[in-house]
Structures are given as C-alpha cells and as structure tokens.
Amino acid sequence: MLNEKKQRIDAEKRIPTPKAKELFHDIRRKHEIGKNDLLTSSGLTVSTLTRVLDELVSTGIISESGLGASTGGRRPILYQVKADYGYAFGLDISRVSSRLVLLDLAGTKIDSREWRMTEETTPEVLMQQVTAQVKAWMDKHLIAYEQVIGMGIGAVGPLDREAGVIEDPEWFAAPGWSHVPAVHILEDRLRFPVILDNGANTALIAESWANRTKDFVHMLYVHGGTGLRLGMMTDNKLIHGAADMEGSFGQMIIQADGLPYRTAQGNFGALDTYASVHAIEREVNSRLRTGRSSSLRQMLQPGEPAKFPDIMQALKLMDPMVTEIVTQAATYFGIGLANLLNILYPEKVILGGPLMTDSNLFFYTATQTAIRKTYHYPKYQVIFSKGTYGEEAIAIGAAQLMLSQLTV
C-alpha cells in the first residue's frame, strides 16, 4: 500500500487534476489529436478544455504540433505528447532470460538489453546488472533524474503485487529466487518509483497499446515457455483475480488420469505437462534414450540431454522425430486454448514466448486445433497473433504500466 501511495503522489506532482489526466490519457493514445476531437470525447466546455490544455502545455508534458484539416471553419489545433518530457524503464524477469528496456513518454523504445539467466544469476546479481544499466543509459541518453517516471517490472509469478514481492517461482536456474522484495530493492538503489506485475499481464499491456486504435474489448495473452502463463484484459483493464493466477492456465486438466506434474503441487494430466518447453524436452530426450534416430545425435555429445534451442534447430532441419513431438505438444496446447475460448470468448488472443516465436509449426498447429474445437465457430471469430513486440513484450509492457500511472 505504501508503494501505491508513492506512485499516486508522484503522478499528482506531474498531472494534478482528474480532468487533466483524462485529457492526457486521450492525447497519449493518439499520435496527434485535434482540439475538436478532444472537445467531443471529453464533454468539457470550450473554456474548460482550453484552460486544461494550456495547463498541460505549460508543464511541458504535451505540445501543440500544428493545425489539422479544416472541416469548414478555423483549422483545429493539434496536440501530441512531448516525448522527451519523461522516460520509463521496463524490466522483464523471466527464467530463461531477463530484459530491460527504456521508453520515452510517447512509448517509443530508446534502448534494450538482455541477460541470460544462468546458474549464477541470483536476484542480487540481476539487480546489480539492472541498476548499472539504468545509470549507464541515463548518462548515454542525457536523461535527468527528474525526467524518470519510474520502472515497471513484469516477473514470473506467483507475486504479491501490493508488497512488490516475487514470492516463490519455480525453475530458476540460480538459487535465491524466493520471496524477493524486488520493488524495495530497486527503489532503494535507484531512488525512483517501481511497480510490479505478472509478466503475462505486462505483455498484454504492451500488445493492447499496439492495438489501441482497433477498439478490442476482450483480449488474452498466453505465454508458452518453460511454463504456461496467462493474462486477461477487458475494456483496456487487466483482470486481476482474488489470487495470483498467471500460471493457472498450465494447471488446466486435459487428461484426468494423465502424467504427473513435475512437482508435487501440480495436477495430474495438467496442460503444462504436455505442452510446455519442459514437456517437449522430456519427450525428445525420452525417445533419444530408447534409440530413436534423430539429427540431434550429430549436434550433441554422447549422453548430453537435448535442450530447447537444440530441438528448435533440429525442427528447422525438419527432423521427423522432433516434428512429431512438437506437433503433438502444439495439439495439446490448442486443446487448452479451445477451452479458454469456449469459456471467455475473447476477440483477440496474442500468443507469445519461445514456443510461438521459435516455431511457426507450433503456432499454426495450436491455433488450427483451437479453431476446430471452438464450439460456436465459425459464428464466433477470434483473431490469433504472435503480437507486435515479440520477446520484448513483457519489458515494454512493464514500462507502459509505469507510464500509465500518470493517469491513475
């Protein structure tokens, strides 16, 4: 709660009134917007609108960008966000790799950096790397401390968002990733506001921003990687359940008497057991041990287990065994996806993570399976996409989450 209060106070210093926040929100969602359009959307009187716009211009957060086309009278003044007014950092903390991005106030990416998450990448190591990179970018891009809006974090769950703590995530290569007070650590080192949410949620924020002119009401983001992660949005608002639910999609039971989950806490026959990076690696290595022929044998040392990058390389070579296993995993994923569609009926579903970005076969098989098993298809139509931002979606959405605090 203290962190939320701090975010609110900092935002109010920059945009002090609710009317100004509403107008800034509308302006920021457009490249340029005319005064007449703002008059229509805001419901304000001409005098009130003019006064609030003048206040925003005087603070330097927006600027007049020219005159629009005439519709019969005086040409309207156009407004746009002043991109260099402020900047936000976005941090993606994930199991395989973590990423930091820098956005300006208009949402344009200024810089990006990725770190592989190895056995040595403890929370302390990553926080040191992030802190050093933030300071280096501020020097490189001549960003004054007063221009920093803050940092958003999109992390693997489960989380305590209000306390800013990464609670007890599974499958990090390095030790120490349990009950990590990420927000406190970074605020203490960087001395500006930090906010935390699930990576699937921040990725969805990024993709919603990319689709902001298309008026999608219901959107889903599904991340397929080491585990399966889900984010949901309605009317441009994230759906936060009573409990952290990011990883619950992977616990969907698709075969009640199926394989056990990889830890004692999971369900038998869970989707994650059949349609994750872990599932593909398990099946490939099982078949290699039984003597199945594969191009992987030329890539690996004797007894060396195949990892996901090796498997994707074999897939590009159209290895029959690997193609069979990836197709099977994608089919299971599509079944789980169809279950979501039959319950939630989203307009658009963005599929991200290495399962999607590294394999067109997985994406195509999963989406076609889902469509065939969707109850009201073709009357109900859904749009599937790999998204706009790819592997940067989580970090970019985290920065956008921070920027959105200006209008809260």
KEMAR-458262 format. One record per residue (C-alpha): residue number from 1; x negated, y negated, z negated. Coordinates in steps of 0.25 Angstrom, whole numbers, m for minus. Each point is the difference from the previous one (the first is absolute). Example, Ala and Ser with C-alpha at 12.3 -4.5 7.8 and 13.67 -1.06 7.14 Angstrom:
<sites>
+-----+-------+-------+-------+
|   k |  east | north |    up |
+-----+-------+-------+-------+
|   1 |   m49 |    18 |   m31 |
|   2 |    m6 |   m14 |     2 |
+-----+-------+-------+-------+
</sites>
This chain:
<sites>
+-----+-------+-------+-------+
|   k |  east | north |    up |
+-----+-------+-------+-------+
|   1 |     0 |     0 |     0 |
|   2 |   m11 |   m10 |    m3 |
|   3 |    m6 |     3 |    14 |
|   4 |    14 |    m3 |     6 |
|   5 |     1 |   m13 |    m8 |
|   6 |   m14 |    m4 |     5 |
|   7 |     4 |     2 |    15 |
|   8 |    12 |    m8 |    m2 |
|   9 |    m7 |   m12 |    m7 |
|  10 |   m11 |     0 |    11 |
|  11 |    11 |     0 |    11 |
|  12 |     7 |   m11 |    m6 |
|  13 |   m12 |    m9 |     0 |
|  14 |     0 |     1 |    15 |
|  15 |    14 |     0 |     4 |
|  16 |     8 |    m6 |   m12 |
|  17 |    15 |     1 |     4 |
|  18 |     9 |    11 |     4 |
|  19 |     5 |    m8 |    13 |
|  20 |   m15 |    m2 |     4 |
|  21 |    m3 |    15 |    m2 |
|  22 |    12 |     4 |     9 |
|  23 |    m4 |    m9 |    11 |
|  24 |   m15 |     4 |    m1 |
|  25 |     5 |    15 |     1 |
|  26 |     8 |    m3 |    13 |
|  27 |   m12 |    m8 |     6 |
|  28 |   m10 |    10 |    m4 |
|  29 |     8 |    11 |     8 |
|  30 |    m1 |    m8 |    13 |
|  31 |   m12 |    m4 |     8 |
|  32 |     7 |   m13 |     1 |
|  33 |    14 |    m5 |    m4 |
|  34 |     8 |   m12 |     3 |
|  35 |     7 |   m10 |    m9 |
|  36 |    13 |     3 |     6 |
|  37 |    m1 |    15 |    m2 |
|  38 |    m4 |    m2 |   m15 |
|  39 |    12 |    m9 |    m2 |
|  40 |     9 |    11 |     5 |
|  41 |    m7 |    11 |    m8 |
|  42 |    m1 |    m8 |   m13 |
|  43 |    13 |    m6 |    m1 |
|  44 |    m6 |   m13 |    m5 |
|  45 |     4 |   m14 |     3 |
|  46 |    m9 |    m7 |    10 |
|  47 |    m6 |    m9 |   m11 |
|  48 |    m3 |    11 |   m10 |
|  49 |    m6 |     8 |    11 |
|  50 |    m9 |   m11 |     4 |
|  51 |    m4 |    m3 |   m14 |
|  52 |    m4 |    14 |    m3 |
|  53 |    m7 |     2 |    13 |
|  54 |    m8 |   m13 |    m3 |
|  55 |    m4 |     6 |   m13 |
|  56 |    m5 |    12 |     6 |
|  57 |    m8 |    m8 |    10 |
|  58 |    m6 |    m8 |   m10 |
|  59 |    m5 |    12 |    m8 |
|  60 |    m7 |     5 |    12 |
|  61 |     7 |    13 |     1 |
|  62 |     7 |    m3 |    13 |
|  63 |    m2 |   m10 |    11 |
|  64 |     7 |    m6 |    12 |
|  65 |    m4 |     8 |    12 |
|  66 |     7 |    m9 |    11 |
|  67 |    13 |    m2 |     6 |
|  68 |    10 |    11 |     5 |
|  69 |     8 |     0 |    13 |
|  70 |    12 |    m9 |     0 |
|  71 |    14 |     5 |     0 |
|  72 |     6 |   m13 |     5 |
|  73 |    m5 |   m10 |   m11 |
|  74 |   m13 |    m3 |    m7 |
|  75 |   m11 |    11 |     1 |
|  76 |     0 |     7 |   m14 |
|  77 |   m13 |     0 |    m8 |
|  78 |    m7 |    14 |    m1 |
|  79 |    m6 |     5 |   m13 |
|  80 |   m10 |    11 |    m3 |
|  81 |    m8 |     6 |   m11 |
|  82 |   m13 |    m7 |    m2 |
|  83 |    m9 |    13 |     0 |
|  84 |   m12 |    m5 |    m7 |
|  85 |     8 |    m5 |   m12 |
|  86 |    m2 |    13 |    m7 |
|  87 |    m5 |    14 |     1 |
|  88 |     3 |    14 |    m6 |
|  89 |    m8 |    12 |    m1 |
|  90 |     6 |    14 |     2 |
|  91 |    m6 |    13 |    m6 |
|  92 |     4 |    14 |     4 |
|  93 |    m4 |    10 |   m11 |
|  94 |     1 |    14 |     6 |
|  95 |    m6 |    14 |    m1 |
|  96 |    m8 |     1 |    13 |
|  97 |    m3 |   m15 |     2 |
|  98 |     2 |   m13 |    m6 |
|  99 |     1 |   m13 |     7 |
| 100 |     0 |   m15 |    m2 |
| 101 |     6 |   m11 |     9 |
| 102 |     1 |   m15 |     0 |
| 103 |    12 |    m7 |     5 |
| 104 |     3 |   m15 |     2 |
| 105 |    13 |    m6 |    m4 |
| 106 |     6 |     3 |    14 |
| 107 |    m3 |    15 |    m1 |
| 108 |   m12 |     0 |     9 |
| 109 |   m11 |    10 |    m3 |
| 110 |   m13 |    m7 |    m3 |
| 111 |    m9 |    11 |    m4 |
| 112 |     0 |    15 |    m4 |
| 113 |    m9 |    10 |    m7 |
| 114 |     2 |    15 |    m2 |
| 115 |    m7 |     9 |   m10 |
| 116 |     0 |    15 |     0 |
| 117 |     5 |     6 |   m13 |
| 118 |   m11 |    10 |    m4 |
| 119 |    m4 |     8 |   m13 |
| 120 |    m7 |   m13 |    m4 |
| 121 |    12 |   m10 |     2 |
| 122 |     5 |    m1 |   m14 |
| 123 |     9 |   m12 |    m4 |
| 124 |   m12 |    m8 |    m5 |
| 125 |    m8 |     2 |    13 |
| 126 |    12 |    m4 |     9 |
| 127 |     4 |   m12 |    m9 |
| 128 |   m15 |    m5 |     1 |
| 129 |     0 |     2 |    15 |
| 130 |    14 |    m7 |     1 |
| 131 |    m5 |   m12 |    m9 |
| 132 |   m13 |    m2 |     8 |
| 133 |     7 |     1 |    13 |
| 134 |    11 |   m11 |    m4 |
| 135 |   m11 |    m9 |    m4 |
| 136 |    m8 |     2 |    13 |
| 137 |    12 |    m3 |     8 |
| 138 |     3 |   m12 |    m7 |
| 139 |   m14 |    m5 |     3 |
| 140 |     0 |     5 |    14 |
| 141 |    14 |    m7 |     3 |
| 142 |    m2 |   m12 |    m8 |
| 143 |    12 |     3 |    m9 |
| 144 |     1 |    m9 |   m12 |
| 145 |     5 |     7 |   m13 |
| 146 |    13 |    m9 |     0 |
| 147 |     3 |     6 |    14 |
| 148 |     1 |    14 |    m5 |
| 149 |    15 |     4 |    m3 |
| 150 |    m4 |    13 |    m6 |
| 151 |    m2 |    15 |     3 |
| 152 |    10 |    11 |     3 |
| 153 |    m3 |    15 |    m2 |
| 154 |     6 |    11 |     6 |
| 155 |    m4 |    13 |    m7 |
| 156 |     3 |    15 |    m1 |
| 157 |    10 |     3 |   m11 |
| 158 |     5 |     2 |   m10 |
| 159 |    m1 |   m14 |    m5 |
| 160 |     5 |    m9 |   m11 |
| 161 |     3 |   m13 |     9 |
| 162 |     3 |    m9 |   m11 |
| 163 |   m12 |     3 |    m8 |
| 164 |    m9 |     1 |    12 |
| 165 |    m5 |    14 |    m3 |
| 166 |    m3 |    11 |    10 |
| 167 |     5 |    12 |    m9 |
| 168 |    m4 |    14 |     3 |
| 169 |    m2 |     2 |    15 |
| 170 |    m5 |    14 |     5 |
| 171 |   m11 |     4 |    10 |
| 172 |   m10 |   m12 |    m1 |
| 173 |   m14 |     5 |     3 |
| 174 |    m6 |    m8 |   m11 |
| 175 |     3 |     1 |   m15 |
| 176 |     7 |   m11 |    m8 |
| 177 |    12 |    m3 |     8 |
| 178 |    10 |     2 |   m12 |
| 179 |     6 |   m12 |    m7 |
| 180 |    m8 |   m10 |     8 |
| 181 |     5 |   m15 |    m4 |
| 182 |    m4 |    m5 |    14 |
| 183 |     8 |   m13 |    m1 |
| 184 |    m7 |    m4 |   m13 |
| 185 |   m14 |     4 |     5 |
| 186 |     1 |    m8 |    12 |
| 187 |     7 |   m12 |    m6 |
| 188 |   m11 |     0 |   m10 |
| 189 |   m11 |     0 |    10 |
| 190 |     6 |    m8 |    11 |
| 191 |     8 |   m10 |    m8 |
| 192 |    12 |    m1 |     9 |
| 193 |    13 |     7 |     0 |
| 194 |     1 |    15 |     4 |
| 195 |    13 |     8 |     2 |
| 196 |     1 |    16 |     1 |
| 197 |    10 |     8 |     8 |
| 198 |     0 |    14 |     7 |
| 199 |    m8 |     1 |    13 |
| 200 |    13 |     5 |     7 |
| 201 |     7 |   m12 |    m4 |
| 202 |   m10 |   m10 |     4 |
| 203 |    m2 |     7 |    14 |
| 204 |    15 |    m1 |     1 |
| 205 |    m1 |   m15 |    m3 |
| 206 |   m11 |    m2 |    11 |
| 207 |     9 |     7 |    10 |
| 208 |    12 |    m7 |    m4 |
| 209 |    m8 |   m13 |     2 |
| 210 |    m4 |     5 |    14 |
| 211 |    15 |     2 |     3 |
| 212 |     5 |   m12 |    m6 |
| 213 |     7 |    m6 |    12 |
| 214 |     8 |    13 |     3 |
| 215 |     9 |     0 |   m12 |
| 216 |    m1 |    14 |    m4 |
| 217 |     8 |     2 |   m13 |
| 218 |    m4 |    14 |    m4 |
| 219 |   m15 |     5 |     2 |
| 220 |    m8 |    11 |    m5 |
| 221 |   m15 |     2 |    m1 |
| 222 |    m6 |    14 |    m1 |
| 223 |   m15 |     2 |    m2 |
| 224 |    m5 |    14 |     4 |
| 225 |   m14 |     3 |    m6 |
| 226 |    m6 |     7 |   m12 |
| 227 |    14 |    m1 |    m6 |
| 228 |    13 |    m5 |     6 |
| 229 |     5 |   m14 |    m4 |
| 230 |    13 |    m7 |     2 |
| 231 |     4 |   m15 |    m1 |
| 232 |    15 |    m5 |     3 |
| 233 |     5 |   m14 |     3 |
| 234 |    14 |    m6 |     2 |
| 235 |     2 |   m14 |     4 |
| 236 |   m15 |    m3 |    m1 |
| 237 |     0 |     4 |   m14 |
| 238 |    m8 |    12 |    m5 |
| 239 |     8 |    11 |    m8 |
| 240 |    m6 |     3 |   m13 |
| 241 |     6 |    12 |    m7 |
| 242 |     1 |     2 |   m15 |
| 243 |   m13 |     7 |     1 |
| 244 |   m12 |    m1 |     9 |
| 245 |     5 |     9 |    12 |
| 246 |   m11 |    m2 |    10 |
| 247 |    m4 |    14 |     0 |
| 248 |    13 |     6 |    m1 |
| 249 |     2 |     3 |    14 |
| 250 |   m11 |    10 |     0 |
| 251 |     8 |     7 |   m11 |
| 252 |    12 |     3 |     9 |
| 253 |     3 |    15 |    m1 |
| 254 |     1 |     5 |    14 |
| 255 |    m2 |    15 |    m3 |
| 256 |     5 |     4 |   m14 |
| 257 |    m8 |    13 |    m1 |
| 258 |   m12 |    m6 |     7 |
| 259 |   m14 |    m2 |    m3 |
| 260 |    m4 |    m6 |   m14 |
| 261 |    m4 |   m15 |     0 |
| 262 |   m15 |    m2 |    m2 |
| 263 |     2 |    m5 |   m15 |
| 264 |     9 |     6 |   m10 |
| 265 |     8 |   m13 |    m1 |
| 266 |     6 |     2 |    15 |
| 267 |    11 |     7 |     6 |
| 268 |     0 |    14 |     6 |
| 269 |     2 |    m2 |    15 |
| 270 |    m2 |   m15 |     0 |
| 271 |    m2 |    m7 |    13 |
| 272 |   m14 |    m5 |    m4 |
| 273 |    m4 |    15 |    m1 |
| 274 |     3 |     2 |    15 |
| 275 |    m2 |   m14 |     7 |
| 276 |   m12 |    m8 |    m6 |
| 277 |   m15 |    m1 |     3 |
| 278 |    m2 |    10 |   m11 |
| 279 |    10 |    10 |     6 |
| 280 |    m7 |    m1 |    13 |
| 281 |   m14 |     2 |    m6 |
| 282 |     5 |    12 |    m8 |
| 283 |     6 |     7 |    12 |
| 284 |   m12 |    m2 |     9 |
| 285 |   m10 |     5 |   m10 |
| 286 |     9 |    12 |    m3 |
| 287 |     0 |     4 |    14 |
| 288 |   m14 |    m2 |     2 |
| 289 |    m3 |     9 |   m12 |
| 290 |     8 |    11 |     7 |
| 291 |    m8 |    m1 |    12 |
| 292 |     8 |    m8 |    10 |
| 293 |    m7 |    m6 |    12 |
| 294 |    m2 |   m15 |     0 |
| 295 |    m9 |   m11 |     5 |
| 296 |    m1 |    m4 |   m14 |
| 297 |   m10 |    12 |    m2 |
| 298 |   m10 |    m8 |     9 |
| 299 |     2 |   m13 |    m8 |
| 300 |    m2 |     6 |   m14 |
| 301 |   m11 |     7 |    m7 |
| 302 |     2 |    14 |    m5 |
| 303 |    10 |     0 |   m12 |
| 304 |     2 |   m15 |     1 |
| 305 |    15 |    m4 |    m1 |
| 306 |     7 |    m8 |    11 |
| 307 |     4 |   m14 |    m4 |
| 308 |    11 |    m8 |     6 |
| 309 |   m10 |    m8 |    10 |
| 310 |    m6 |    13 |     5 |
| 311 |    14 |     5 |     2 |
| 312 |     4 |   m12 |     8 |
| 313 |   m12 |     1 |     9 |
| 314 |     4 |    15 |     3 |
| 315 |    14 |    m5 |     3 |
| 316 |    m5 |   m10 |    10 |
| 317 |    m7 |    12 |     6 |
| 318 |    13 |     7 |     1 |
| 319 |    m4 |    11 |    m9 |
| 320 |    11 |    10 |     0 |
| 321 |     0 |     4 |   m15 |
| 322 |    m1 |   m14 |    m4 |
| 323 |    11 |    m5 |     9 |
| 324 |     9 |    11 |    m5 |
| 325 |    m2 |    m4 |   m15 |
| 326 |     2 |   m15 |     3 |
| 327 |    12 |     3 |     8 |
| 328 |     6 |     8 |   m12 |
| 329 |    m4 |   m10 |   m10 |
| 330 |     7 |   m11 |     8 |
| 331 |    12 |     8 |     2 |
| 332 |     2 |     1 |   m15 |
| 333 |    m3 |   m15 |    m1 |
| 334 |    11 |    m2 |    10 |
| 335 |    10 |     8 |    m9 |
| 336 |    m3 |    m8 |   m12 |
| 337 |     1 |   m13 |     8 |
| 338 |    14 |     5 |     6 |
| 339 |     5 |     2 |   m15 |
| 340 |    m4 |   m15 |    m3 |
| 341 |     7 |    m4 |    13 |
| 342 |    13 |     8 |    m4 |
| 343 |     0 |    m7 |   m13 |
| 344 |    m5 |   m14 |     2 |
| 345 |     3 |    m3 |    15 |
| 346 |   m11 |   m11 |     2 |
| 347 |    m1 |    m8 |    13 |
| 348 |   m15 |     2 |     1 |
| 349 |   m10 |     9 |    m6 |
| 350 |   m15 |    m3 |     0 |
| 351 |    m9 |    12 |    m1 |
| 352 |   m14 |    m3 |    m5 |
| 353 |   m12 |     6 |    m6 |
| 354 |   m10 |    10 |     7 |
| 355 |    10 |    10 |     4 |
| 356 |     6 |   m10 |     9 |
| 357 |   m12 |    m9 |     4 |
| 358 |    m9 |    12 |     3 |
| 359 |    10 |     9 |     8 |
| 360 |    10 |    m3 |    11 |
| 361 |     4 |    14 |    m1 |
| 362 |     4 |    m1 |   m15 |
| 363 |     8 |   m13 |     2 |
| 364 |     7 |     5 |    13 |
| 365 |     4 |    14 |    m6 |
| 366 |     4 |    m6 |   m13 |
| 367 |     9 |   m10 |     6 |
| 368 |     6 |     9 |    10 |
| 369 |     3 |    10 |   m11 |
| 370 |     7 |   m10 |    m8 |
| 371 |     9 |    m5 |    11 |
| 372 |     4 |    14 |     3 |
| 373 |     4 |     2 |   m14 |
| 374 |     7 |   m13 |    m3 |
| 375 |    15 |     2 |    m2 |
| 376 |     6 |   m12 |     7 |
| 377 |   m10 |     0 |    12 |
| 378 |     2 |    m6 |    11 |
| 379 |    11 |    m9 |    m6 |
| 380 |   m10 |    m4 |   m11 |
| 381 |   m13 |    m5 |     6 |
| 382 |   m13 |    m2 |    m7 |
| 383 |   m13 |    m7 |     5 |
| 384 |   m13 |     7 |    m4 |
| 385 |   m13 |    m7 |     1 |
| 386 |   m15 |     1 |    m5 |
| 387 |     1 |   m14 |    m4 |
| 388 |    m7 |   m13 |     4 |
| 389 |   m12 |     0 |   m10 |
| 390 |    m4 |    15 |     0 |
| 391 |   m10 |     3 |   m12 |
| 392 |     0 |   m14 |    m4 |
| 393 |    15 |    m1 |    m3 |
| 394 |    m2 |     3 |   m15 |
| 395 |   m10 |   m11 |    m2 |
| 396 |     7 |   m10 |     9 |
| 397 |    13 |     2 |    m7 |
| 398 |    m7 |    m1 |   m14 |
| 399 |    m5 |   m14 |     5 |
| 400 |    14 |    m4 |     5 |
| 401 |     6 |     5 |   m13 |
| 402 |    m9 |   m11 |    m7 |
| 403 |     4 |   m10 |    10 |
| 404 |    15 |     2 |    m2 |
| 405 |    m2 |    m3 |   m15 |
| 406 |     0 |   m15 |     5 |
| 407 |    15 |     1 |     3 |
| 408 |     4 |     8 |   m12 |
+-----+-------+-------+-------+
</sites>
